Amino acid sequence: MATVEVSETTSTTNKEMTFAEKQAERMKRLRSLHSARNEARSHNHQEVVAEEARNKLPPNYEAKRRQAEWLLDDQKKREEAAKEGKEYDRVKLLNISATEAERLERKKKKKNPDQGFSTYEQATVRQYNRLVKNMPAADMEQYEKQKQKYGDAFYGGPNVIIHGMHEDRKDAIDKMVDDLEGQIAKRAKYSRRRIHNDDADIDYINERNAKFNKKLERFYGEHTSEIKQNLERGTAI
């Protein structure tokens, strides 16, 4: 009888331990699920915040960021080449494939620096690109100092008052004045060469009359073309 009681007690203890182990395993899995859920919730919140921040950025932000990174990298390589006494343009060409070099050369040949006036928007774009091209290299140390000094007001915004927060440097003002005087001098002696069409009909008696006829054609040409054709054919009533 004693042997039977011991075996029954051992079997009962094993069953109780097995249940306790299962319960502990369940609790462990439950805690793991809770941890995974909290981690996923935190990750989703971070993604929502990041997406909202991206939506507030300008549409061409990524393109401008890549361009800024390329310019900084190009400026860094140029300075390193200058320290080593090398000509950066020659070093740069060594890392460009023949196909890429040929494409850049074709693009340079096709580019017309003076395409004449087309629209005021295009004229403004050309003027902006010309001014940006003539700007000196950016002083990144001064840029970082101003960024730390002004904080959120550095980038401005609809509710930020930046007037009076910083003072323009004298050398910057002198540079702006020199640039404006150069533009005025260039504009004073600029005369765009107008293309003359030898096959066009001569309907003017002098240069002034030719300009006046062009103005009339620009504003009333579409309304008077039929009358003009009838007069030339002699069929006008």
C-alpha positions in Angstrom: 0.0 0.0 0.0 2.9 2.4 0.9 4.4 2.0 -2.6 1.1 2.8 -4.3 0.7 5.9 -2.1 4.2 7.2 -2.9 3.7 6.7 -6.7 0.3 8.5 -6.6 1.9 11.4 -4.7 4.8 11.7 -7.2 2.3 11.6 -10.1 0.2 14.3 -8.5 3.3 16.5 -8.0 4.4 16.0 -11.6 1.0 17.1 -12.8 1.0 20.2 -10.6 4.5 21.2 -11.8 3.5 20.6 -15.4 0.5 23.0 -14.9 2.7 25.6 -13.2 5.2 25.4 -16.0 2.5 25.8 -18.6 1.1 28.8 -16.7 4.6 30.4 -16.5 5.0 29.8 -20.2 1.7 31.4 -21.0 2.6 34.4 -18.9 5.9 34.7 -20.6 4.3 34.6 -24.0 1.7 37.2 -22.9 4.4 39.5 -21.7 6.2 39.1 -25.0 3.1 39.9 -27.0 2.5 43.0 -24.8 6.1 44.1 -25.4 5.8 43.5 -29.2 2.5 45.4 -29.3 4.0 48.4 -27.4 7.0 48.4 -29.7 4.8 48.3 -32.8 2.6 51.1 -31.4 5.7 53.3 -30.7 7.1 52.5 -34.2 3.8 53.4 -35.9 3.6 56.7 -33.9 7.1 57.6 -35.0 6.2 56.8 -38.6 3.1 59.0 -38.4 5.1 61.9 -37.0 7.8 61.5 -39.7 5.2 61.3 -42.5 3.5 64.4 -41.2 6.8 66.2 -41.1 7.5 65.1 -44.7 4.1 66.3 -45.9 4.9 69.8 -44.5 8.1 70.0 -46.6 8.1 71.7 -50.0 7.5 69.4 -53.0 11.0 69.8 -54.3 12.7 69.4 -50.9 14.4 66.1 -51.8 15.8 67.4 -55.0 17.1 70.5 -53.2 18.6 68.4 -50.4 20.4 66.2 -52.9 21.7 69.2 -54.8 22.9 70.8 -51.6 24.7 67.6 -50.5 26.3 67.4 -54.0 27.5 71.0 -53.8 29.0 70.5 -50.4 30.7 67.3 -51.5 32.0 69.0 -54.6 33.3 72.0 -52.6 35.0 69.7 -50.2 36.8 67.8 -53.0 37.8 71.0 -54.6 39.4 72.3 -51.4 41.2 69.0 -50.9 42.6 69.1 -54.5 43.7 72.7 -53.9 45.6 71.7 -50.8 47.3 68.9 -52.7 48.2 71.4 -55.5 46.1 69.6 -58.1 43.7 71.1 -60.6 40.2 69.9 -59.5 38.6 70.1 -63.0 41.3 67.7 -64.4 41.0 65.3 -61.4 37.2 65.4 -61.8 37.4 64.4 -65.5 39.5 61.4 -64.6 36.5 59.9 -62.7 34.0 60.5 -65.5 33.3 57.8 -68.1 33.7 58.6 -71.8 29.9 58.2 -72.3 29.1 60.7 -69.6 31.7 63.1 -70.8 30.3 63.0 -74.3 26.8 63.6 -73.0 27.9 66.6 -71.0 29.7 68.0 -74.0 26.6 67.6 -76.2 24.5 69.3 -73.6 27.0 72.2 -73.3 27.0 72.7 -77.1 23.2 72.7 -77.3 22.9 75.2 -74.5 22.3 78.7 -75.8 23.3 81.3 -73.2 21.2 84.0 -74.7 17.9 82.7 -76.0 16.3 86.2 -76.2 13.1 87.3 -74.4 10.3 84.8 -74.4 8.3 85.5 -71.2 8.9 87.5 -68.1 9.0 84.3 -66.0 11.8 82.9 -68.1 13.7 86.2 -68.0 13.4 86.2 -64.2 14.6 82.6 -64.0 17.6 83.4 -66.2 18.5 86.4 -64.1 18.2 84.4 -60.9 20.5 81.6 -62.2 23.0 84.2 -63.4 23.1 85.9 -60.0 23.4 82.6 -58.1 26.2 81.4 -60.4 28.2 84.5 -59.6 27.7 84.1 -55.9 30.8 83.2 -53.8 31.2 79.9 -52.1 29.0 79.5 -49.0 30.7 80.1 -45.6 29.5 77.1 -43.7 31.1 78.1 -40.4 29.2 81.5 -40.5 26.1 79.6 -41.6 26.3 77.3 -38.5 27.0 80.2 -36.2 23.9 82.0 -37.4 21.8 78.9 -37.2 22.8 78.4 -33.5 22.3 82.1 -32.7 18.8 82.6 -34.2 17.4 79.1 -33.5 13.9 78.6 -35.0 13.9 82.2 -36.3 16.8 81.3 -38.7 14.4 79.7 -41.2 11.6 82.3 -40.7 7.9 81.5 -40.9 4.5 83.1 -41.0 4.6 83.8 -37.2 8.3 84.7 -36.8 9.5 88.3 -36.8 13.1 88.5 -38.0 13.3 92.2 -38.7 16.1 93.7 -36.7 17.5 90.4 -35.4 20.6 90.6 -37.5 22.7 93.3 -39.1 24.1 93.2 -42.6 27.8 93.2 -43.0 29.5 96.2 -44.7 31.3 94.0 -47.2 28.1 92.3 -48.1 26.4 95.6 -48.7 29.3 96.8 -50.9 29.2 93.6 -52.9 25.5 94.1 -53.5 26.0 97.7 -54.6 28.8 96.7 -57.0 26.6 94.0 -58.5 23.7 96.4 -59.0 26.0 99.0 -60.6 27.4 96.3 -62.9 23.8 95.3 -64.0 22.9 98.9 -64.7 26.0 99.4 -66.8 25.5 96.2 -68.7 21.8 97.1 -69.3 22.7 100.5 -70.6 24.9 99.2 -73.3 22.9 96.1 -74.2 21.2 96.0 -77.5 19.6 92.7 -78.5 20.2 91.9 -82.2 16.9 91.2 -83.9 16.7 88.7 -86.6 15.9 90.1 -90.1 13.9 88.0 -92.4 14.8 88.8 -96.1 11.7 86.9 -97.4 9.2 88.9 -95.4 7.0 91.4 -97.2 8.2 95.0 -97.0 5.2 97.0 -95.8 7.0 99.9 -94.2 8.7 103.1 -95.3 11.3 103.4 -92.5 12.4 101.7 -89.3 9.9 103.5 -87.1 7.1 102.6 -89.4 8.2 99.0 -89.3 8.0 98.9 -85.5 4.6 100.5 -85.6 3.3 97.9 -88.1 4.7 95.1 -85.9 2.7 96.4 -83.0 -0.4 96.6 -85.1 0.1 93.0 -86.3 0.6 91.8 -82.8 -2.7 93.2 -81.5 -4.9 93.2 -84.6 -3.3 90.7 -87.0 -5.7 87.9 -86.3 -8.7 90.2 -86.9 -7.5 91.9 -90.1 -5.7 89.0 -91.9 -8.6 88.3 -94.2 -9.0 92.0 -95.1 -5.3 92.3 -95.8 -5.4 89.2 -98.1 -8.4 90.6 -100.0 -6.6 93.9 -100.5 -3.5 92.1 -101.9 -5.6 90.0 -104.3 -7.7 93.0 -105.3 -10.9 91.3 -104.3 -11.8 93.7 -101.5 -15.3 95.3 -101.6 
